[in-house]
């Protein structure tokens, strides 16, 4: 079975790495650039350069839909759409919203693209494409597929046929709008799970996908199907469960070439077969080669890449200042990736972000004081750091921080009413319905649970009685016999802060036990 024809296939890649109101995702831009490079490599798929559209990180919902519409109308073989960024879940409708650069922190519908609108555009405008492939690397991305609401959907690889339709078919019945649609949806997590980004690297799901395309799978034959790629990606993931849904398509249909195939055999299947009795078939024009990477600029040992990376001028002007901070054990927390503004526009060149970040990290000095180590830890998680010794008197009073402790940082919890999470040099302090102070040496005894509760939000006045209900997020933190509640629109931020901070402190304790005696 031949590979999808690159000349009749199109791809749209959307990666949002810089948000105005949400935490930045520095690894997304590099992941998109590398994925575009691999899709255009003749040893992988060989998409012509003009058939791959990489949208800038500040693209709007209209920009995304227009790009998908254009690619869908042009594709007659395979249409591929990839999104990487924050994903937000609307709790009442259980719908997935793909957060764009202007996404709002408190209302998932503002500045976001509903996944269902993207799906409709793919199906409507890509109706002449033989196959669709949609990849979503975001939190709660499993909401994009049927049965994607639970991480337990695909706990056993041998049950993949539950979601991947076989040649005999198991398509939905008439009337549901899917009779003429064929393709796959791959997601980085289930509908209830978050996705993660490796510090200094790609997002986990994207990184695993890139590794499979780049290195191949030994013993898997000359080509790889979408389900085969998914299985290997799933094997490499530890913190979330990638999901796969296939519809009206054969499971073993090839997608890309397998770079790990035996070099002694012809790993590239012929484009066409000419029978002796048939008229000759005109040869397919050769796939344009991938443009070479520009040589590093003098004095700056970084490759330049097109359509991504750090702005060259910004690196040249600001690199010395960044290096001065990371070389200082007291100021290292002030320099965190992304260190410079990034390139916007697929035709512009920038310095390779991974090379620049690696160059900076190689010169980072380890903190020599516990307070500086904690500041660095908090800064890496996007938590507000208090640079001075005293810190905010209001936060100290609210969280019961005595004068003998140094306030290191705090996470104002506007999403949780008046709650606050504060970090001192010795304690984690939680303030909401009550006050909890937990020594760092006892964090293993802390339990965090999240849920949603339905509450009445009706309005009664002299004109009318309006009855309504809404859902609020509840995070319960239990330590010993005491329990504290955070309530607000979403429970995930509190859970995420505590879920990341606890293992980071445990690692710091293992490396410097003398600081926690």
C-alpha positions in Angstrom: 0.0 0.0 0.0 1.6 3.3 -1.1 2.3 6.3 1.1 0.0 9.4 0.8 1.0 11.5 -2.1 3.0 14.5 -0.7 2.2 16.6 -3.8 -1.5 16.2 -3.1 -1.3 16.5 0.7 -1.3 19.6 2.9 -0.4 20.4 6.5 -1.3 23.2 8.9 0.7 23.6 12.1 -0.4 25.9 14.9 1.8 26.4 17.9 1.0 29.0 20.6 4.0 29.5 22.9 3.6 33.1 24.2 0.3 34.0 26.0 -0.7 37.4 27.3 -2.7 36.1 30.2 -1.6 32.4 30.6 1.7 30.8 31.3 4.2 30.7 28.4 5.0 27.4 26.8 8.6 27.9 25.5 9.0 24.5 24.0 6.1 24.8 21.6 7.8 27.0 19.0 10.8 24.7 18.7 8.5 21.6 18.4 6.4 23.1 15.6 9.6 24.1 13.7 11.1 20.6 14.0 7.8 18.9 13.1 7.5 21.0 10.0 11.1 20.1 9.0 10.4 16.3 9.5 7.1 16.4 7.5 9.0 18.0 4.6 11.9 15.6 4.7 11.8 13.1 1.8 13.0 10.3 4.1 9.9 10.8 6.3 7.0 12.1 4.2 8.4 14.7 1.7 5.7 17.4 1.8 6.6 20.2 -0.6 7.6 23.4 1.2 4.5 25.2 -0.1 2.2 22.5 1.2 3.2 23.1 4.9 1.6 26.2 6.6 3.1 27.2 9.9 1.0 29.8 11.6 2.6 32.4 13.9 2.1 32.1 17.7 -0.2 35.2 17.8 -2.6 33.8 15.1 -6.3 34.5 15.8 -9.1 32.0 15.6 -10.0 33.5 12.2 -6.4 33.0 11.0 -6.4 29.4 12.0 -9.8 28.6 10.3 -8.7 30.4 7.1 -5.5 28.5 6.9 -7.3 25.2 7.5 -9.9 26.2 4.9 -7.2 26.9 2.3 -5.3 23.7 3.0 -8.5 21.6 3.0 -9.6 22.9 -0.4 -6.1 22.2 -1.9 -5.7 18.7 -0.4 -6.9 15.7 -2.4 -4.9 13.0 -0.6 -4.2 13.8 3.1 -5.0 16.9 5.2 -3.0 17.2 8.5 -3.8 19.7 11.2 -1.6 20.0 14.3 -2.2 22.2 17.4 0.1 22.7 20.4 -0.7 25.1 23.3 -3.0 25.4 26.3 -6.3 23.5 26.3 -9.2 24.6 28.4 -12.3 22.6 29.4 -15.7 24.2 29.7 -17.1 22.2 32.7 -20.8 22.4 31.9 -20.6 21.4 28.2 -17.4 19.3 28.5 -16.2 21.1 25.4 -12.5 21.6 24.5 -11.3 25.1 23.8 -7.9 25.6 22.1 -6.3 28.6 23.9 -4.8 31.2 21.5 -2.4 34.0 22.4 -5.2 36.3 23.8 -6.9 33.5 25.8 -8.5 34.7 29.0 -7.5 33.2 32.3 -11.0 33.1 33.7 -13.4 32.6 30.8 -12.4 29.7 28.4 -14.6 31.1 25.6 -12.6 34.4 25.3 -9.6 34.4 23.0 -9.9 30.7 22.2 -10.9 28.5 19.3 -13.6 25.9 20.1 -12.2 22.5 19.0 -15.6 21.6 17.5 -15.3 24.6 15.1 -11.9 23.4 14.0 -13.2 19.9 13.5 -16.1 21.2 11.4 -13.8 23.2 9.2 -11.5 20.2 8.6 -14.5 18.0 7.6 -16.3 20.6 5.5 -13.4 22.2 3.6 -11.4 19.0 3.5 -14.2 16.9 2.0 -12.2 16.1 -1.1 -9.2 14.8 0.8 -8.9 11.1 1.1 -7.8 11.2 4.7 -7.6 13.6 7.6 -5.1 13.5 10.4 -5.6 15.8 13.4 -3.1 16.0 16.3 -3.8 18.1 19.4 -1.1 18.5 22.1 -2.9 20.3 25.0 -4.5 19.7 28.3 -7.8 17.9 28.2 -7.3 17.2 24.4 -9.1 13.9 24.7 -12.4 15.8 24.7 -11.8 16.1 21.0 -12.6 12.5 20.4 -15.5 10.2 21.4 -14.8 8.3 24.6 -12.0 10.7 25.3 -13.2 11.8 28.7 -11.3 9.2 30.8 -7.7 8.2 31.0 -8.8 4.5 31.2 -10.2 4.4 27.7 -7.1 2.9 26.2 -5.3 1.3 29.1 -4.4 -1.8 27.0 -2.7 -1.4 23.6 -4.4 -4.6 22.4 -7.7 -2.8 22.7 -6.8 -0.2 20.1 -9.4 -1.6 17.7 -12.1 -0.2 20.0 -11.2 3.2 18.6 -9.5 2.5 15.3 -11.9 1.2 12.8 -10.9 -1.9 10.9 -11.3 -2.7 7.2 -14.8 -4.1 7.9 -15.7 -0.8 9.4 -17.5 0.2 12.6 -18.6 3.6 11.5 -21.5 5.5 13.1 -24.9 5.0 11.7 -26.6 7.2 9.2 -27.5 10.7 10.1 -24.6 11.5 12.3 -22.6 13.3 9.6 -19.6 11.0 9.5 -20.5 8.7 6.6 -18.0 10.3 4.2 -15.3 11.2 6.7 -12.1 9.2 7.1 -9.2 9.8 9.3 -7.5 9.9 12.7 -7.5 12.2 15.7 -4.5 11.9 18.0 -4.4 13.7 21.4 -1.8 14.1 24.0 -4.0 13.3 27.0 -7.5 12.2 27.9 -10.4 14.5 28.5 -9.5 14.7 32.3 -5.7 14.9 32.1 -3.2 17.7 31.7 -0.3 17.6 29.2 3.2 18.6 30.2 6.3 20.3 28.7 9.8 19.0 29.5 11.9 22.0 30.9 14.1 23.1 28.1 12.6 20.7 25.7 9.5 20.0 23.5 6.0 19.3 24.9 6.0 15.6 26.0 3.6 14.4 23.3 5.2 16.4 20.5 8.7 15.4 21.6 7.7 11.7 21.5 6.1 12.2 18.1 9.2 13.9 16.8 11.4 11.1 18.1 9.3 8.4 16.3 9.4 10.3 13.0 13.1 11.1 13.4 14.4 7.7 14.5 11.7 5.4 13.3 10.7 2.1 14.9 13.1 -0.9 14.5 11.5 -4.0 13.0 8.3 -2.2 12.0 8.8 -2.5 8.2 9.5 0.2 5.6 6.5 2.4 6.5 4.6 3.4 9.6 0.8 3.8 10.0 -0.8 6.4 12.2 -1.8 3.7 14.8 1.7 2.3 14.9 3.2 5.8 15.5 0.6 6.3 18.2 1.4 3.1 20.0 5.1 4.0 20.2 4.3 7.6 21.4 2.0 6.1 24.0 4.8 3.8 25.3 7.1 6.8 25.8 4.6 8.9 27.8 4.5 8.6 31.6 2.3 11.4 32.9 -0.6 11.3 30.5 -2.4 8.8 28.3 -2.4 9.8 24.6 -5.7 9.0 22.8 -6.4 7.8 19.3 -9.6 7.7 17.3 -9.9 6.3 13.8 -12.9 6.4 11.6 -13.7 4.7 8.2 -10.0 3.9 7.5 -7.8 0.9 7.4 -5.6 0.6 10.5 -2.5 -0.5 8.5 -2.6 2.3 5.9 0.9 3.8 5.7 1.5 7.4 6.7 5.3 8.0 6.8 8.5 6.2 5.9 10.2 4.3 8.7 13.8 5.7 9.1 14.8 2.7 11.2 14.0 0.2 8.4 16.8 -2.1 7.3 19.2 0.1 5.2 19.9 -2.9 2.9 16.3 -2.9 1.7 14.5 -0.3 -0.3 12.7 1.7 2.4 11.1 4.1 -0.1 8.2 2.4 -2.0 7.8 3.4 -5.7 5.6 6.3 -6.5 3.8 4.4 -9.3 3.9 1.0 -11.0 3.8 0.8 -14.8 2.4 -2.4 -16.2 3.9 -3.8 -19.5 0.6 -3.6 -21.3 -0.2 -0.1 -20.1 0.8 3.3 -21.4 3.7 4.8 -19.5 2.7 7.0 -16.6 4.4 10.4 -16.5 6.9 10.6 -13.7 6.0 12.5 -10.6 8.1 15.7 -10.3 10.8 15.4 -7.7 10.1 16.7 -4.2 11.9 20.0 -3.6 14.7 19.5 -1.1 14.5 20.9 2.4 16.2 24.3 2.5 19.6 24.1 4.2 20.1 25.7 7.6 22.0 29.0 7.4 25.5 29.0 8.8 25.9 30.4 12.4 26.7 34.1 12.6 30.2 35.0 13.6 30.6 35.4 17.4 27.3 33.6 18.1 27.5 29.8 17.9 23.9 29.2 17.0 22.2 27.8 13.9 19.5 30.0 12.3 16.1 28.5 11.5 13.3 29.8 9.3 9.9 30.6 10.7 10.8 30.3 14.3 13.5 30.8 17.0 14.7 33.8 18.9 15.0 37.1 17.1 18.6 37.5 16.1 18.9 41.2 17.1 17.4 40.5 20.5 19.9 37.8 21.2 22.9 39.9 20.1 21.8 42.9 22.2 20.7 41.1 25.4 22.7 37.8 25.6 25.4 39.4 27.8 22.8 40.6 30.3 21.1 37.2 30.5 24.5 35.4 31.0 25.4 37.8 33.8 22.3 36.8 35.7 22.6 33.1 35.3 26.3 33.2 36.3 25.3 34.9 39.6 23.9 32.4 42.2 21.9 35.2 43.8 20.2 36.4 40.5 19.9 33.2 38.5 16.1 33.1 39.1 15.7 36.3 37.1 16.7 34.6 33.9 14.2 31.9 32.7 13.3 30.7 29.2 12.1 32.0 26.9 14.9 34.5 27.3 14.2 36.6 24.2 11.4 37.6 21.8 10.6 35.1 19.1 10.3 35.3 15.4 6.8 35.7 14.0 6.2 34.8 10.4 7.2 31.7 8.5 9.6 33.5 6.2 11.8 35.2 8.8 14.9 33.7 10.3 15.9 33.4 14.0 18.4 31.7 16.2 17.6 28.1 17.2 15.9 28.4 20.6 17.2 25.0 21.9 20.8 25.9 21.1 20.5 29.4 22.7 18.8 28.0 25.8 21.3 25.2 26.2 24.2 27.7 25.8 22.7 29.8 28.6 22.0 26.8 30.9 25.5 25.5 30.6 26.7 28.6 32.3 24.1 28.7 35.1 25.6 28.8 38.6 23.9 26.7 41.2 22.5 28.7 44.1 24.5 28.4 47.3 21.7 29.6 49.6 18.4 27.8 50.2 16.4 31.0 49.7 18.0 31.5 46.2 17.4 27.9 45.3 13.7 28.2 46.2 13.4 31.4 44.2 14.9 29.6 41.2 12.5 26.7 41.7 9.4 29.1 41.9 10.5 31.1 38.9 10.8 28.0 36.8 7.1 27.2 37.6 6.0 30.8 36.7 5.2 31.7 40.3 5.7 35.3 41.5 9.0 35.6 43.3 9.6 38.1 46.1 13.2 39.5 45.6 13.6 41.2 49.0 14.1 39.8 52.4 10.8 41.1 53.9 8.3 40.7 51.1 4.7 41.9 51.0 3.4 42.8 54.5 -0.1 42.0 53.4 0.8 38.5 52.2 2.8 37.9 55.4 -0.1 38.9 57.6 -2.7 36.9 55.6 -0.6 33.7 55.6 0.7 34.0 59.1 4.3 34.4 58.2 6.3 35.3 61.3 9.1 37.8 61.2 11.8 35.1 61.6 10.8 33.6 58.2 11.7 35.0 54.7 8.9 35.3 52.2 10.2 33.8 49.0 7.2 34.0 46.7 3.5 33.8 46.5 0.7 32.8 44.0 -2.2 35.2 44.3 -5.3 33.1 43.8 -7.7 35.4 42.1 -9.4 32.3 40.6 -10.0 31.1 44.2 -11.7 34.2 45.7 -9.3 35.7 48.3 -7.1 32.7 48.6 -3.3 32.9 48.5 -0.5 30.4 48.3 2.8 31.7 49.9 6.2 30.2 50.0 8.7 31.0 52.8 12.2 29.7 53.3 10.8 26.9 55.6 7.0 26.6 55.0 4.3 26.3 52.4 1.5 28.6 53.5 -2.1 28.2 52.2 -4.8 30.7 53.0 -8.4 30.5 51.8 -11.3 29.1 54.0 -8.6 28.6 56.7 -4.9 28.9 57.2 -2.5 26.0 56.7 1.3 26.1 57.3 3.1 23.0 56.2 6.9 22.5 56.7 8.7 21.6 53.5 10.0 18.5 55.3 6.4 17.3 55.7 5.0 17.9 52.2 4.5 14.2 51.7 1.7 14.3 54.2 -0.3 16.8 52.1 -3.2 15.6 50.0 -4.9 17.6 47.2 -8.3 16.8 45.6 -10.3 18.7 43.1 -14.0 18.5 42.1 -16.9 20.6 40.8 -20.0 21.6 42.7 -23.3 23.0 41.4 -24.5 26.1 43.2 -27.5 28.3 43.0 -26.9 31.7 41.3 -30.4 33.0 41.0 -31.4 36.6 41.4 -34.4 37.8 43.4 -35.5 41.4 43.3 -38.7 43.4 43.3 -39.0 42.9 39.5 -38.5 39.2 39.1 -37.2 36.0 40.4 -34.5 34.4 38.1 -33.4 30.9 39.0 -30.1 29.7 37.7 -27.3 27.3 38.6 -23.6 27.3 37.8 -20.6 25.1 38.4 -17.7 26.1 40.6 -14.3 24.4 41.0 -13.3 23.2 44.5 -9.8 22.2 45.6 -9.4 20.6 49.0 -6.0 20.5 50.6 -5.7 18.1 53.6 -2.8 18.0 56.0 -3.2 16.0 59.2 -6.7 16.4 60.6 -7.3 19.8 58.9 -8.8 20.5 55.5 -8.7 23.8 53.5 -11.0 24.6 50.6 -10.3 26.8 47.6 -13.4 27.7 45.5 -13.5 29.4 42.2 -14.2 29.1 38.5 -11.5 26.4 37.9 -9.8 24.2 40.5 -6.9 23.2 38.2 -4.5 26.2 38.9 -4.3 25.4 42.6 -3.8 21.7 41.9 -1.2 22.5 39.2 0.9 24.8 41.5 1.0 22.3 44.3 1.4 19.3 42.1 4.5 20.8 40.5 6.0 22.4 43.6 5.9 19.3 45.8 8.1 17.0 43.6 10.5 20.0 42.9 11.0 20.5 46.6 11.5 16.8 47.2 14.3 16.8 44.5 15.9 19.9 46.2 15.8 18.1 49.6 17.5 15.1 48.1 20.3 17.2 46.7 20.7 19.5 49.7 19.4 17.8 52.8 21.4 20.2 55.0 19.0 23.0 54.0 16.0 21.3 55.5 17.2 20.1 58.9 
